[in-house]
Amino acid sequence: MNIKSLRFKLTLVVGLSLLLALGAGSLPVIFTQRAELEASLAHQALLEVDRAAVTAAEYFCEAITTVRRGRNVIEQLEMDKPRAEKLFGSFIAGHKELTDMYYVNNVPFKDGGVFWSGTNWAPPASYDQTVRPWYAAALEVADFGFSPPSLDANTGGLVVSVVAPVGKSGSTVSGVVALN
């Protein structure tokens, strides 16, 4: 064996030993940094969820208040269609994100029930509000609630409705106020 070959092999062994030692020593550091980064990202994600929840609550607070006011007016005052539609129209005026506010009673529109709309929309003669998702959502709550996303029968757009039962007694209601 010549000296050059031995020197090369020895340099190679020492170099590889150093690389292995450095690599083995840095693995705990890498795993620690990874765990810290994951914890930081999880914390940031929770902060973003909290911010989104506050934003949603602020956004819907006015809608919830509006629906409650509409329900209270219907329950406490003797309302007729023109007055209710004018009132609902004033509630949604200036809010381009709101498409309509309305009151319905518990009799399907197709069977002579009422549908009072803040946009003066009249449903088709075959319309049955009692099978709509927003009506069903109102039956499930005592004060107010939200419908699942559904297609608006008037605009055809996707909406979520804030709903409030009117005259709730047990599992029955005399009507529903809703805001899309």
C-alpha positions as CSV (number, residue, x, y, z in Angstrom):
1,M,0.0,0.0,0.0
2,N,1.4,3.3,-1.0
3,I,1.4,6.4,1.2
4,K,-0.8,8.4,-1.2
5,S,-3.5,5.8,-1.1
6,L,-3.3,5.5,2.6
7,R,-3.4,9.3,3.0
8,F,-6.5,9.4,0.7
9,K,-8.2,6.7,2.6
10,L,-7.4,8.3,5.9
11,T,-8.6,11.7,4.7
12,L,-11.8,10.1,3.4
13,V,-12.5,8.3,6.7
14,V,-11.8,11.4,8.8
15,G,-14.0,13.5,6.4
16,L,-16.9,11.1,6.5
17,S,-16.5,10.8,10.3
18,L,-16.7,14.5,10.6
19,L,-19.8,14.7,8.3
20,L,-21.5,12.0,10.3
21,A,-20.7,13.6,13.6
22,L,-21.9,17.0,12.4
23,G,-25.0,15.4,10.9
24,A,-25.8,13.5,14.0
25,G,-25.3,16.5,16.2
26,S,-27.5,18.7,14.0
27,L,-30.4,16.3,13.9
28,P,-31.8,17.2,17.4
29,V,-31.5,20.9,16.4
30,I,-33.4,20.3,13.2
31,F,-36.1,18.3,15.0
32,T,-36.3,21.0,17.7
33,Q,-36.6,23.8,15.1
34,R,-39.3,21.8,13.2
35,A,-41.3,21.3,16.4
36,E,-41.0,25.0,17.2
37,L,-42.1,26.0,13.7
38,E,-45.1,23.7,13.8
39,A,-46.1,25.1,17.2
40,S,-45.8,28.6,15.9
41,L,-47.8,27.8,12.8
42,A,-50.5,26.2,14.9
43,H,-50.6,29.2,17.2
44,Q,-50.9,31.6,14.2
45,A,-53.7,29.4,12.7
46,L,-55.7,29.6,16.0
47,L,-55.2,33.4,16.0
48,E,-56.6,33.6,12.5
49,V,-59.6,31.5,13.4
50,D,-60.3,33.7,16.4
51,R,-60.0,36.8,14.2
52,A,-62.4,35.3,11.6
53,A,-64.9,34.4,14.4
54,V,-64.8,38.0,15.7
55,T,-65.3,39.3,12.2
56,A,-68.2,37.0,11.5
57,A,-69.8,37.9,14.8
58,E,-69.4,41.6,14.1
59,Y,-70.8,41.1,10.6
60,F,-73.8,39.0,11.6
61,C,-74.6,41.0,14.8
62,E,-76.5,43.7,12.8
63,A,-78.3,41.0,10.8
64,I,-79.3,39.1,14.0
65,T,-80.5,42.4,15.6
66,T,-82.5,43.2,12.4
67,V,-84.2,39.9,12.4
68,R,-85.1,40.1,16.1
69,R,-86.5,43.6,15.6
70,G,-88.6,42.3,12.6
71,R,-89.9,39.4,14.6
72,N,-90.7,41.7,17.6
73,V,-92.6,44.1,15.3
74,I,-94.6,41.2,13.8
75,E,-95.4,39.7,17.2
76,Q,-96.3,42.9,19.0
77,L,-98.0,45.1,16.4
78,E,-100.8,44.4,14.1
79,M,-99.0,44.4,10.8
80,D,-100.4,44.3,7.3
81,K,-98.5,43.5,4.1
82,P,-97.8,47.1,2.9
83,R,-96.5,48.2,6.3
84,A,-94.4,45.1,6.8
85,E,-92.9,45.3,3.3
86,K,-92.0,49.0,3.8
87,L,-90.4,48.2,7.2
88,F,-88.4,45.3,5.9
89,G,-87.4,47.3,2.9
90,S,-86.0,50.0,5.2
91,F,-84.1,47.4,7.2
92,I,-82.3,46.2,4.1
93,A,-81.8,49.6,2.4
94,G,-78.2,50.5,2.0
95,H,-76.9,47.0,2.6
96,K,-76.0,45.6,-0.9
97,E,-75.0,42.3,0.7
98,L,-78.6,41.7,1.9
99,T,-80.9,40.5,-0.8
100,D,-84.3,40.4,1.1
101,M,-86.1,40.3,4.4
102,Y,-89.4,38.7,4.7
103,Y,-92.1,37.3,6.9
104,V,-94.1,34.2,6.2
105,N,-96.8,32.4,8.2
106,N,-97.0,28.7,8.7
107,V,-99.5,28.1,5.9
108,P,-97.8,27.3,2.6
109,F,-98.1,30.2,0.2
110,K,-99.7,27.9,-2.4
111,D,-102.5,27.2,0.1
112,G,-103.2,30.9,0.8
113,G,-100.3,31.6,3.2
114,V,-98.6,35.0,3.4
115,F,-95.3,36.1,2.1
116,W,-94.3,39.7,2.9
117,S,-91.1,40.7,1.3
118,G,-88.9,43.8,1.8
119,T,-88.2,43.8,-2.0
120,N,-91.9,43.2,-2.8
121,W,-91.1,39.9,-4.4
122,A,-94.1,37.7,-4.9
123,P,-93.4,33.9,-5.0
124,P,-94.9,31.7,-7.7
125,A,-98.4,30.4,-7.0
126,S,-96.9,26.9,-6.3
127,Y,-94.4,28.2,-3.7
128,D,-94.3,26.4,-0.3
129,Q,-92.1,28.1,2.1
130,T,-92.6,25.4,4.8
131,V,-90.2,23.1,2.9
132,R,-87.4,25.7,2.4
133,P,-84.2,25.2,4.4
134,W,-84.5,28.6,6.1
135,Y,-88.0,27.8,7.3
136,A,-86.8,24.4,8.7
137,A,-83.9,26.2,10.4
138,A,-86.3,28.6,12.2
139,L,-88.2,25.6,13.6
140,E,-85.1,24.4,15.3
141,V,-84.3,27.5,17.3
142,A,-85.8,29.5,20.1
143,D,-84.5,32.9,19.3
144,F,-82.6,33.1,16.0
145,G,-80.5,30.8,13.8
146,F,-78.9,30.4,10.4
147,S,-80.0,28.3,7.5
148,P,-77.7,26.1,5.6
149,P,-76.5,27.6,2.3
150,S,-79.3,27.3,-0.3
151,L,-80.4,28.7,-3.6
152,D,-82.6,31.8,-3.2
153,A,-86.0,31.2,-4.9
154,N,-86.0,34.9,-6.0
155,T,-82.5,35.6,-7.2
156,G,-81.2,32.1,-7.8
157,G,-78.1,33.0,-5.9
158,L,-76.5,31.1,-3.0
159,V,-77.7,32.6,0.3
160,V,-77.5,31.9,4.0
161,S,-80.5,33.3,5.9
162,V,-80.6,34.6,9.5
163,V,-84.0,33.4,10.8
164,A,-86.2,33.9,13.8
165,P,-89.4,32.0,14.6
166,V,-92.5,34.1,15.2
167,G,-95.1,33.0,17.9
168,K,-93.1,29.9,18.8
169,S,-95.0,27.5,21.1
170,G,-93.2,24.2,21.6
171,S,-92.3,22.9,18.2
172,T,-94.8,25.0,16.3
173,V,-94.5,28.5,15.0
174,S,-97.1,31.0,13.6
175,G,-94.5,32.2,11.2
176,V,-90.9,33.0,10.4
177,V,-88.9,36.2,9.8
178,A,-85.8,35.8,7.6
179,L,-83.0,37.9,6.2
180,N,-81.0,36.7,3.3
